[in-house]
């Protein structure tokens, strides 16, 4: 599942490449991606990488009561988890349709195919049996989850060892790995799933589709088969109609791919068993190549410590003699010093230039002070002349000085005359009204 769906341009590009018998990663139509298996420090723990798709498998066991309808058979439990760590489209704690379909397909592939002998898991009939639990966790999603999960599941079951048990009467004793060697599971065959993607209603066929190819495909066919060419399960999805010849062709391709993967699994199990018996290093950390920076490892190189003094004397004799060493500092001028051969210091020159700059600054300051005094004397002279004729009001603000001049006396007289005329005009109609009132009386 992708965080953002493919655009129409990307879809057309992928389909056009498939029509031309080309794939985005450079593979041929029937090529399978590289399969890499690495085991953990504990038994039953492994990581399977199918290209960039990565699945972690862990097997555990415990003694539980058997099912009432099958008292002499052990219990197998399978669980696949899809977390947002693998792809942003997966939601935690939610059973999506894809997750339900994958879990059912894994159960049919591993449980219904009877690849594990469940009767060998019985300890006491009707009372105690082994429950084998297989947990699959998708670490990274790059297409074809079911194939990677089926390979990881069967590899983890083959690699797992359960504790040894002894029964005396009604007492059941479980031994630790130090007391007795653990017992492997009884596995009859190894079913492995191979997926086929169909495009344009079955016209084109691809093996092991990637994530981008899954977003464009019309249908999917999954065939689970073992190396004996026995079909364990088969499932078709997508709503496409397949012809009998297409199914037969896919089954033949599956037989070839299953034989190759089974041989790879057996070699990986043999190598891990050999390393554990010899007491070598094993686990996920040891399976990482040493070339990677994350391992913090470097191959140790042997150092020859013989005749070290003789080699050192030869190197010293062949080397050039050292240059003359001045034991006392050279004093050129006061304030400067030099030891050996180098550039003379210029502290004294800097001091003289600083002094000249200081003298120039003092001269500029004095000139500015004289100009300020001249301006003040001119201002005081003008103030005295104005005091004799007109009053001056100065503002208390620290900004520019503002001089306010009062108007002359002549305009005052004109203002008073106009005001008196207005008052007389306003009084005349009032007097006339009073005279009229008196005549009435």
DADAZI-V629386 format. One record per residue. N is the residue number from 0. RES is the residue in one letter. PHI is phi in degrees with one decimal (999 if undefined). PSI is psi in degrees with one decimal (NA if undefined). OMEGA is omega in whole degrees, 0 to 359 (* if undefined). Layout:
n/res/phi/psi/omega
N/RES/PHI/PSI/OMEGA
N/RES/PHI/PSI/OMEGA
//
This chain:
n/res/phi/psi/omega
0/X/999/131.8/183
1/X/-99.1/152.0/176
2/X/-66.9/-38.8/178
3/X/-126.0/133.9/181
4/X/-67.4/161.7/179
5/X/-71.1/145.4/177
6/X/-79.7/166.9/180
7/X/-63.8/-34.6/179
8/X/-65.2/-42.1/178
9/X/-66.2/-39.4/179
10/X/-61.7/-46.8/180
11/X/-63.2/-37.0/180
12/X/-65.0/-44.1/181
13/X/-66.7/-43.2/180
14/X/-65.3/-38.2/178
15/X/-64.7/-38.7/178
16/X/-66.0/-38.9/179
17/X/-66.9/-37.5/177
18/X/-62.6/-31.5/179
19/X/-89.7/12.3/179
20/X/61.4/41.5/178
21/X/-129.2/151.1/179
22/X/-123.9/158.4/186
23/X/-66.5/-33.1/181
24/X/-93.1/9.7/176
25/X/86.2/1.6/180
26/X/-79.7/164.8/171
27/X/-84.2/173.3/185
28/X/-63.7/-35.0/184
29/X/-104.7/14.1/181
30/X/-84.1/144.7/177
31/X/-103.5/145.4/177
32/X/-70.8/163.3/181
33/X/-67.4/136.6/179
34/X/-108.2/127.3/180
35/X/-126.7/129.5/183
36/X/-118.9/129.5/176
37/X/-134.3/137.8/184
38/X/-103.7/151.1/177
39/X/-87.7/-178.7/180
40/X/-70.8/-32.0/179
41/X/-89.5/155.2/177
42/X/-71.2/139.1/178
43/X/84.9/13.0/179
44/X/-119.7/128.0/181
45/X/-155.6/161.2/175
46/X/-126.0/128.9/179
47/X/-114.1/128.7/179
48/X/-113.8/118.6/175
49/X/-111.1/94.0/191
50/X/66.9/-119.8/175
51/X/-100.1/-3.7/174
52/X/-77.4/127.8/186
53/X/-130.3/130.8/182
54/X/-129.6/133.5/176
55/X/-103.6/130.3/180
56/X/-120.9/138.2/179
57/X/-140.5/128.6/180
58/X/-110.8/135.9/177
59/X/-137.1/165.2/182
60/X/-146.4/157.3/176
61/X/-159.2/157.4/178
62/X/-87.2/125.0/182
63/X/-138.8/162.8/173
64/X/-68.8/145.6/181
65/X/-76.7/172.1/176
66/X/-72.8/145.9/183
67/X/-61.6/-35.4/182
68/X/-80.1/-15.5/178
69/X/-134.6/79.1/185
70/X/-74.5/-16.0/183
71/X/-110.1/16.1/181
72/X/-122.5/143.8/175
73/X/-75.1/177.2/184
74/X/-116.9/135.4/176
75/X/-114.2/131.3/181
76/X/-129.9/129.4/182
77/X/-122.2/140.3/181
78/X/-146.6/125.6/177
79/X/-114.5/133.0/181
80/X/-118.5/135.6/176
81/X/-117.1/109.8/184
82/X/-108.0/160.7/177
83/X/-62.1/-15.2/177
84/X/-64.1/-31.8/181
85/X/-78.3/-40.8/180
86/X/-157.6/141.5/182
87/X/-63.5/-20.6/182
88/X/-75.1/-15.5/180
89/X/-81.6/135.9/179
90/X/-106.4/133.6/181
91/X/-72.5/143.6/176
92/X/70.8/21.8/181
93/X/-129.9/130.0/179
94/X/-86.1/93.7/179
95/X/-79.3/168.1/179
96/X/-63.6/-38.2/178
97/X/-63.3/-41.7/181
98/X/-66.8/-41.6/178
99/X/-63.4/-42.6/180
100/X/-64.8/-41.0/180
101/X/-66.8/-40.7/180
102/X/-64.4/-41.7/179
103/X/-65.8/-38.7/180
104/X/-67.6/-37.5/178
105/X/-68.0/-39.2/178
106/X/-63.6/-42.4/178
107/X/-66.2/-34.4/182
108/X/-72.6/-40.2/187
109/X/-101.8/-35.5/183
110/X/-90.8/-52.6/184
111/X/-70.1/-20.7/178
112/X/-79.1/-4.3/179
113/X/57.2/39.7/179
114/X/-74.5/-21.5/180
115/X/-112.4/135.4/178
116/X/-79.2/102.4/183
117/X/-74.2/-24.7/180
118/X/-69.2/-26.6/177
119/X/-71.6/-11.0/179
120/X/-88.5/-0.1/181
121/X/-82.6/131.6/178
122/X/-102.1/-55.2/175
123/X/-130.7/120.6/185
124/X/-60.8/127.4/178
125/X/80.0/-3.9/183
126/X/-124.3/-53.7/184
127/X/-139.5/131.6/175
128/X/-139.8/163.9/177
129/X/-84.7/132.7/171
130/X/-104.9/116.7/180
131/X/-96.9/123.6/181
132/X/-115.3/126.9/178
133/X/-113.2/115.2/178
134/X/-106.4/124.8/178
135/X/-114.7/130.0/181
136/X/-126.5/121.7/179
137/X/-79.9/118.3/181
138/X/-90.9/-35.5/180
139/X/-150.0/136.6/185
140/X/-111.1/116.2/174
141/X/-135.7/33.0/178
142/X/97.7/152.2/175
143/X/58.8/59.6/181
144/X/-68.2/-38.6/187
145/X/-64.9/-38.8/179
146/X/-65.7/-46.0/180
147/X/-64.1/-38.7/180
148/X/-68.4/-39.3/180
149/X/-66.8/-40.2/178
150/X/-65.9/-44.5/180
151/X/-63.9/-38.6/181
152/X/-64.9/-48.0/182
153/X/-70.2/-33.2/177
154/X/-66.6/-42.7/180
155/X/-65.4/-38.2/178
156/X/-67.1/-38.4/177
157/X/-69.1/-31.2/182
158/X/-83.2/-16.5/186
159/X/-75.6/149.4/174
160/X/-132.9/125.8/178
161/X/-93.5/155.4/179
162/X/-65.3/151.0/177
163/X/-79.3/148.7/186
164/X/-133.4/143.8/172
165/X/-128.8/145.1/183
166/X/-121.4/124.6/177
167/X/-127.2/101.2/184
168/X/69.9/-117.9/177
169/X/-102.4/-2.0/181
170/X/-90.7/134.4/179
171/X/-114.9/124.8/181
172/X/-111.9/126.4/178
173/X/-105.4/122.5/185
174/X/-94.8/147.0/177
175/X/-79.5/164.3/178
176/X/-61.5/-25.3/178
177/X/-74.2/-32.4/181
178/X/-79.4/-46.5/179
179/X/-139.5/149.3/178
180/X/-67.9/137.1/178
181/X/-63.3/160.4/186
182/X/-108.7/131.2/177
183/X/-74.1/161.8/178
184/X/-76.5/151.4/178
185/X/-87.2/102.8/183
186/X/-112.2/122.6/183
187/X/-79.9/-44.1/182
188/X/-152.3/171.5/183
189/X/-120.9/96.8/176
190/X/-76.7/137.1/182
191/X/-132.7/136.5/181
192/X/-89.6/142.2/174
193/X/-130.8/127.7/185
194/X/-104.5/144.6/178
195/X/-128.6/131.1/179
196/X/-106.2/134.5/181
197/X/-111.8/143.0/181
198/X/-129.9/145.6/180
199/X/54.2/55.4/176
200/X/55.7/44.1/175
201/X/86.5/6.1/180
202/X/-69.8/-40.7/182
203/X/-117.0/146.5/185
204/X/-131.2/135.6/177
205/X/-131.6/141.6/177
206/X/-98.2/140.3/178
207/X/55.6/68.9/182
208/X/-69.2/147.3/176
209/X/-86.6/-178.5/183
210/X/-65.2/-43.9/180
211/X/-65.9/-37.2/179
212/X/-69.9/-32.7/177
213/X/-66.3/-31.4/180
214/X/-70.7/-18.8/185
215/X/-108.0/-16.9/188
216/X/-68.5/155.6/178
217/X/-91.8/-29.4/182
218/X/-159.4/165.0/183
219/X/-136.3/137.6/177
220/X/-123.7/125.3/181
221/X/-117.5/126.5/179
222/X/-122.8/125.1/176
223/X/-103.1/125.1/185
224/X/-145.1/153.9/174
225/X/-104.7/179.3/185
226/X/-71.1/-13.7/177
227/X/-86.2/9.3/179
228/X/64.3/34.9/175
229/X/-100.5/122.3/180
230/X/-78.1/120.4/181
231/X/-87.7/-42.0/177
232/X/-157.7/156.7/178
233/X/-145.2/137.8/182
234/X/-145.0/136.0/177
235/X/-121.0/137.3/180
236/X/-140.1/155.5/178
237/X/113.3/-11.2/176
238/X/76.3/28.5/178
239/X/-105.2/152.6/179
240/X/-94.8/123.5/181
241/X/-106.5/141.3/177
242/X/-85.5/155.4/181
243/X/-59.1/-38.6/181
244/X/-64.2/-35.6/179
245/X/-66.2/-40.7/179
246/X/-66.2/-40.4/178
247/X/-65.4/-40.9/178
248/X/-63.3/-41.3/179
249/X/-65.0/-37.2/179
250/X/-66.3/-36.8/177
251/X/-66.5/-41.7/178
252/X/-64.5/-38.0/179
253/X/-62.6/-41.1/181
254/X/-60.5/-40.2/179
255/X/-67.8/-45.3/182
256/X/-67.3/-38.2/180
257/X/-66.2/-38.8/178
258/X/-62.9/-41.3/179
259/X/-66.5/-44.2/182
260/X/-68.1/-38.4/179
261/X/-62.6/-42.0/177
262/X/-63.3/-39.6/177
263/X/-63.5/-40.6/180
264/X/-65.3/-44.1/181
265/X/-63.2/-39.7/178
266/X/-65.4/-40.6/179
267/X/-64.5/-40.8/179
268/X/-66.5/-40.1/179
269/X/-65.4/-41.9/180
270/X/-64.9/-40.8/179
271/X/-66.4/-41.3/179
272/X/-63.9/-38.3/179
273/X/-65.4/-43.3/180
274/X/-65.2/-39.0/180
275/X/-67.6/-36.7/179
276/X/-70.1/-39.0/180
277/X/-76.0/-8.3/180
278/X/79.1/22.2/179
279/X/-79.0/-176.4/180
280/X/-86.6/137.8/180
281/X/-146.9/166.4/181
282/X/123.1/175.5/182
283/X/-63.9/-39.4/182
284/X/-64.3/-35.3/181
285/X/-78.6/-20.6/181
286/X/-80.6/-12.6/178
287/X/-76.0/135.6/179
288/X/-61.6/147.2/181
289/X/-71.7/-13.2/182
290/X/-72.8/-17.9/182
291/X/-78.1/146.6/181
292/X/-70.4/-29.2/186
293/X/-67.4/-15.5/182
294/X/-82.2/-22.0/180
295/X/56.5/44.0/181
296/X/-128.7/146.8/174
297/X/-137.2/140.4/179
298/X/-68.0/131.3/182
299/X/-73.8/136.2/179
300/X/-112.1/138.5/181
301/X/-75.4/134.8/180
302/X/-113.1/126.9/180
303/X/-85.5/114.0/181
304/X/-98.9/7.6/180
305/X/-80.6/141.9/177
306/X/56.2/41.6/180
307/X/-69.9/-40.1/182
308/X/-66.8/-40.1/179
309/X/-65.3/-41.5/179
310/X/-64.5/-38.0/180
311/X/-65.7/-40.2/179
312/X/-64.7/-38.8/178
313/X/-64.0/-40.3/179
314/X/-65.0/-39.6/181
315/X/-67.3/-39.8/181
316/X/-69.0/-35.5/180
317/X/-75.8/-20.3/184
318/X/-74.0/156.9/178
319/X/-71.1/146.5/179
320/X/-67.0/151.5/181
321/X/-70.2/155.2/178
322/X/-72.7/167.9/181
323/X/-62.2/138.6/182
324/X/-109.1/126.4/178
325/X/-90.9/116.2/183
326/X/-80.0/-26.5/182
327/X/-113.7/145.5/178
328/X/-71.3/149.9/179
329/X/-96.5/125.5/180
330/X/-106.8/107.1/179
331/X/-80.9/-53.9/180
332/X/-138.0/158.9/178
333/X/-60.2/132.8/181
334/X/95.5/-4.1/179
335/X/-125.5/154.6/179
336/X/-153.6/152.6/181
337/X/-149.2/134.1/177
338/X/-119.5/121.3/182
339/X/74.1/-159.8/181
340/X/-94.1/127.4/180
341/X/-174.9/-168.5/181
342/X/-87.9/137.3/180
343/X/-67.9/145.3/178
344/X/-79.3/150.1/183
345/X/-123.6/41.7/178
346/X/-66.1/-42.7/182
347/X/-61.5/-41.2/179
348/X/-62.4/-38.0/179
349/X/-65.3/-39.1/181
350/X/-64.1/-42.8/180
351/X/-62.3/-41.9/180
352/X/-64.7/-36.8/179
353/X/-66.1/-37.9/179
354/X/-64.2/-43.3/179
355/X/-61.0/-40.5/179
356/X/-64.6/-38.4/180
357/X/-64.7/-40.4/179
358/X/-63.3/-42.0/179
359/X/-63.2/-39.1/179
360/X/-66.5/-38.5/179
361/X/-63.3/-41.8/179
362/X/-62.3/-40.9/178
363/X/-65.1/-38.8/180
364/X/-64.7/-41.9/180
365/X/-64.0/-41.6/179
366/X/-62.6/-40.3/179
367/X/-66.0/-37.7/179
368/X/-65.5/-40.9/178
369/X/-62.1/-42.9/179
370/X/-61.1/-39.6/180
371/X/-64.3/-40.9/179
372/X/-63.7/-42.5/179
373/X/-61.6/-41.2/179
374/X/-64.0/-39.2/180
375/X/-66.4/-40.8/180
376/X/-64.7/-40.2/178
377/X/-62.9/-40.2/180
378/X/-65.9/-41.1/180
379/X/-65.9/-36.3/179
380/X/-64.2/-45.0/179
381/X/-65.0/-35.6/180
382/X/-66.1/-40.1/180
383/X/-65.0/-41.8/179
384/X/-63.0/-38.8/182
385/X/-73.9/-27.7/180
386/X/-64.6/-35.9/181
387/X/-66.5/-34.2/186
388/X/-99.3/-53.9/189
389/X/-132.0/148.0/175
390/X/-72.5/150.8/182
391/X/-126.0/132.9/176
392/X/-115.2/126.4/181
393/X/-106.2/140.4/177
394/X/-82.9/152.6/181
395/X/-87.5/0.9/183
396/X/-71.5/154.4/180
397/X/-82.2/-2.4/180
398/X/-84.3/-153.3/183
399/X/-62.8/145.9/180
400/X/-75.3/130.5/182
401/X/-112.4/128.2/181
402/X/-107.0/124.9/180
403/X/-109.5/122.1/181
404/X/-101.8/132.7/178
405/X/-81.8/150.0/180
406/X/-71.4/163.3/180
407/X/-74.5/173.0/184
408/X/-74.7/-29.0/182
409/X/-59.9/-47.7/178
410/X/-60.2/-30.1/178
411/X/-61.5/-44.2/181
412/X/-62.0/-43.1/179
413/X/-62.0/-41.0/178
414/X/-62.5/-40.9/182
415/X/-69.5/-37.9/179
416/X/-64.1/-44.8/180
417/X/-64.3/-37.2/179
418/X/-67.2/-38.2/180
419/X/-66.9/-39.7/179
420/X/-61.4/-41.0/179
421/X/-64.5/-38.3/180
422/X/-66.8/-40.6/180
423/X/-64.0/-41.3/179
424/X/-64.6/-35.4/180
425/X/-72.8/-28.5/182
426/X/-80.8/-28.5/184
427/X/-60.9/-51.3/178
428/X/-62.3/-29.4/178
429/X/-66.0/-40.4/180
430/X/-66.4/-39.7/180
431/X/-61.7/-39.6/179
432/X/-63.3/-39.3/181
433/X/-66.9/-38.0/179
434/X/-64.9/-40.4/179
435/X/-62.6/-42.7/179
436/X/-61.0/-42.5/181
437/X/-65.1/-36.2/178
438/X/-65.0/-33.9/179
439/X/-65.8/-43.3/179
440/X/-66.7/NA/*
//
